[in-house]
Amino acid sequence: MKQDMNDRQPRLPFLFLHGGWHDLHTWDGIVARLQALGIVAEAIDLPGSGVHASLPASLRQRPLDLEAVRSERSPSSDVTQDERTQAVLRKLEEIALQTHQKAVLVGHSLGGVTVTAVGEARPDLVAAVVYLSASLVAPGKTVFEINSHPAAAAAQARGAHLALADPLAVGAIRLDVASDDPAYRATVRDIFFGDLSDEQFADALIHMYPDEPLRVFAEPSVMTPERFGGLPRHYIYTTEDRSVPFATQQFMVDQTDAAMENPTVTHALTSSHSPFYSQPDALTALLVSIVDSL
């Protein structure tokens, strides 16, 4: 007998994690589209980001006092990966109480580090993990090590002049997201937002913050086949990406698959690093297809 549409179990909820120097609003278009389909979807600001990020005093004045910018310790320098992991776990527990379901955890870029940590810590709260051009770092490795991969190293070299200070001195990788320098803005756009319109790029910059805590880049990944490895795992490649190049994305997937001894399900969008802005309909459709496959 055919099951009545009204008797079907609601689709699993989503929780979205932003990437480095971004905040929860990067997901606004995707969250709205999913909610319009009747799907529970939320995003949060990770510790040290968005509403939790304090602007360094040296970046509040223009023109910049570069000596002060290079020496002022970041207000986010003490933020740890564990703080981010615990914040997401609390939100997942709230969603579980609200929906009586596990959530699909989606991370973009550096947010992938937190996806992995959460999946390893509490696989019982997670229905699946989804990485969007994200840091899927094999066990024992760090984001810094991934950035030394040949394809990633080329991207790092393109954006090297964006960092305003020695990360070890300030405890963060510091960008001038409010810069009005055309060359600087062009590089930011090339790396993060290569296929956005002028208006979309301007809007995206509003939701960036300058300091990404250094500790997150240096934290060794922890994933085991028994916990993280037992979760359905998806990776969405962004094939025109100039922040996390396609070859680096493939490298991370291959390394993780070898360590977990099972395959990541892969998908692809012909986009730059931020398809939640440039291709929201296509990304939403892909996410719905993933949740419907579980």
URNOR-V940900 format. One line per field, one symbol per residue. ss: DSSP state (A for helix, B for strand, O for the rest). phi: phi as a letter, one per 30 degrees, with the letter a starting at -180 (. if undefined). burial: + if it has 16 or more other ideal C-beta (glycine too) atoms within 10 Angstrom, else -. Layout:
# URNOR-V940900
ss = ???
phi = ???
burial = ???
This chain:
# URNOR-V940900
ss = OOOOAAAOOOOOBBBBBOOOOOOAAAAAAAAAAAAAOOOOBBBBOOOOOAAAOOOOAAAOOOOOOAAAAAAOOOOOOOOOAAAAAAAAAAAAAAAAAAAOOOBBBBBBOOAAAAAAAAAAAOAAABBBBBBBOOOOOOOOOOAAAAOOOAAAAAAAAAOAAAOOOOAAAAOBBBOOOOOOOAAAAAAAAAAAOOOOOAAAAAAAAAOOOOBBBAAAAAOOOOOOOOOAAAOBBBBBBBOOOOOOOAAAAAAAAAAAAAAAOOOOBBBBBOOOOOAAAAOAAAAAAAAAAAAAAO
phi = .dddedcddedddcbccdcdicbddeceddeddddddicdbbbbddeibhdcccdeedcdcbddcdddddcddddcdcdcddddedddddddddddddcibdcdccbchdedededdddddbddccdacbcchcdccdeicbdeddddeeddddddddceddddbdeddciaccccdcdcdedddddedddcbdccdeddddddddccbdccededdcdddbbbddcedddebbbcdcdcdccceeddededddddddddiacddcbbbdbddbddcdbddddddddddddddd
burial = ----------+++++++++++++++++-+++-++----++++++++++++-++--+-++----+----+--+-++++-+-+-+++-+++-++--++----+++++++++++++++++++++++-+++++++++++++++-+++-++--+-++--+---+--+-++-+--++++++++-+----++-++++++++++----+--++-+++++++++++-+-+++----++-++++++++-+++++++-++-+++-+++-++---+--+-+-++++++++++--++-+++-++---
